[in-house]
Amino acid sequence: MTIKIISKKNLSDQLIKLEIKQSGGFDAVKPGQYVLLRFVAEETAITLPVIKTEPLRETITLMAASVSDKINSLLNLCVTGIQIALEGPFGQPFQIENFGTVLCIANHQSMVPLYPVLTALKAAGNHITCLLTSIPEGDSVLENEIRNLSDSWINSDENPRRASQILEQTLRIQKYDQVIAIGPAKTIREACTISTTTKTPIQAMLYLNEKNQKGQHGIFRVSVCGNTRALCVDGYNFNAYYTSYEEMLKRFGCERAEIETQRNINIPV
């Protein structure tokens, strides 16, 4: 489907908000799914989470985080009329129902794909606690929106060991009916390991920054395969089985440097 970008706004040096005009109909995008923008002439594509849809206006809103200079220049050209195609939705959506109490885990980058999931969980009647790791000083994009959707808010500092300790203490002290984890490989490993130990059901999405994508698109669902302990990692153009979380971590790596966002930015979607 060929589409038109009708609005582009730079929220920071590494974060772009896009509003896209659709035509000819579009399949409903469920929380946890994503779309692919393909730049026809350049044979280049990026995968992006859908923040919201407006059927009456035939528009969808996307956020592109940590885009390369080349992609950024193409997006500028798109606003002025370069041909671009929209494909999808792709990916396994999150299961959304009234679980009861839900713990949502994310860092400041993965608040982008977390937002539509959180919105759906709240609409289903859940009591939501958000645990945000690696938050930079000042407001982050969507932080106010996510705070407003959350019944409880847990914030760790930028010390990785501190974030791990808070996560473990939270799951061991408080009983939750469901965990939703979205973030880098290390966050997914820790959340899944502790959830398994505490017998808490978990749904997980691996969400990588550009430096850790290694030629692949950066959104993957992670789940335990059947009755085995092998991990299934499924993405747009890559899927694999790993025998342990450590093997997954070796493949996708630890995100050494978080993408810095400008301070005091909070743009409503």
Helices and strands as residue ranges (DSSP letters): E 2-12, E 15-21, E 34-39, E 44-54, E 59-65, H 69-79, E 84-90, E 101-107, H 111-123, E 127-133, H 143-149, E 152-155, H 160-173, E 178-183, H 185-197, E 202-207, G 210-212, E 219-224, E 231-235, E 239-242, H 245-252
